[in-house]
Amino acid sequence: MSALTREERRDLFLKVAARLFEERGYANTSVEGITRELDLTKKAFYYYWKNKQEIVQEIHDRGLRLMHE
C-alpha cells in the first residue's frame, strides 16, 4: 500500500470506514477493525485522525459537501 499518496490512503480509510459503519454500526466498528480491513496499523490511522469520532465527522462533512455540489 506504500505506492499510494497520503491523500489516496486517507480516501481509502474513509471509504472502508464508511462501509463498515454502514454494515456494522458505529458502536460495532473499531479503529482496529478499520485498519484490519486495510491491512494497516493503528498508527497509520492515527496519522490522520485522533479518534473514531474524527473520521465519522469527516465522512459526514464530505457527504454534506457532495449533496451541495
C-alpha positions as CSV (number, residue, x, y, z in Angstrom):
1,M,0.0,0.0,0.0
2,S,3.0,2.3,0.1
3,A,2.5,3.2,-3.5
4,L,-0.5,5.3,-2.5
5,T,-0.2,9.0,-1.8
6,R,-1.2,10.3,1.6
7,E,-4.4,11.7,0.1
8,E,-5.2,8.4,-1.6
9,R,-4.6,6.4,1.6
10,R,-6.8,8.9,3.5
11,D,-9.6,8.4,1.0
12,L,-9.2,4.7,1.2
13,F,-9.6,4.8,5.0
14,L,-12.7,7.0,4.6
15,K,-14.3,4.6,2.1
16,V,-13.6,1.5,4.2
17,A,-14.7,3.2,7.4
18,A,-17.9,4.4,5.9
19,R,-18.7,0.9,4.6
20,L,-18.0,-0.6,8.0
21,F,-20.1,1.9,9.8
22,E,-23.0,1.2,7.5
23,E,-22.6,-2.6,7.8
24,R,-21.8,-2.9,11.5
25,G,-23.0,0.4,13.0
26,Y,-20.9,2.9,14.9
27,A,-20.6,1.0,18.2
28,N,-19.5,-2.2,16.5
29,T,-16.9,-0.6,14.3
30,S,-13.5,-0.1,15.9
31,V,-10.3,1.6,14.7
32,E,-8.7,-1.9,14.8
33,G,-11.5,-3.2,12.6
34,I,-10.9,-0.4,10.1
35,T,-7.1,-0.9,10.0
36,R,-7.5,-4.7,9.8
37,E,-9.7,-4.3,6.6
38,L,-6.9,-2.3,5.1
39,D,-4.0,-4.4,6.4
40,L,-2.5,-1.3,8.1
41,T,-1.5,-0.5,11.6
42,K,-3.5,1.7,14.1
43,K,-0.5,4.1,13.9
44,A,-1.4,4.7,10.2
45,F,-5.0,5.6,11.3
46,Y,-3.8,7.9,14.0
47,Y,-1.6,9.7,11.5
48,Y,-4.8,11.2,10.0
49,W,-7.3,11.2,12.9
50,K,-7.2,11.5,16.7
51,N,-10.1,9.0,17.2
52,K,-13.0,7.3,15.7
53,Q,-15.2,10.3,16.2
54,E,-13.0,12.4,13.9
55,I,-13.2,10.0,11.0
56,V,-17.0,9.9,11.4
57,Q,-17.1,13.7,11.3
58,E,-15.1,13.8,8.1
59,I,-17.3,11.2,6.5
60,H,-20.3,13.3,7.5
61,D,-18.8,16.5,6.2
62,R,-17.8,15.0,2.9
63,G,-21.3,13.6,2.4
64,L,-22.8,17.0,3.1
65,R,-20.4,18.7,0.6
66,L,-21.4,16.1,-2.1
67,M,-25.0,16.8,-1.5
68,H,-24.5,20.5,-2.1
69,E,-22.5,20.2,-5.3
